[in-house]
Amino acid sequence: MSRAYQGECFCGAVKLEATGTPEVMGYCHCRSCRSWSGGPVNAFTLWKPEAVRVTQGEEEIATFAKTPKSERKYCRRCGGHLMAAHPALGLVDVYAATLPDLTFEPALHVNYAEAVLRIKDGLPKFKDFAAETGGSGEVMPE
């Protein structure tokens, strides 16, 4: 039986569940993620869409799409960030902080060319994205 991880927005009006194992976990350093998260780096967990479901408060979810690549979802009541759909990848990013019981095990950094906080952790640092996800595949030094 697959493990289910529970998450919610800041006020608790929206609750969600992610089941199984993320496809990949890592850090994004792009300006958009930094601005959206309010931090120098965003910790992501990418899931297949069928692994993520809203269990309460779906009517409270609003979406903001700065670009067609990311449909960011948040609670209308409190503004709490929940997840982002990435249609071109066919994946949903449930922000690592949204799933407090998930053991975060990052495998890579993306958009490291835009980093404002350098992290020396031995993980691959992609200039943009891995080639299989439409990026250059170029890896940068720590």
Helices and strands as residue ranges (DSSP letters): E 4-8, E 15-19, E 24-28, H 31-37, E 42-47, G 49-51, E 52-56, G 58-60, E 61-67, E 70-75, E 81-86, E 91-94, G 96-98, E 108-110, G 112-114, E 125-126, G 131-133, E 139-140
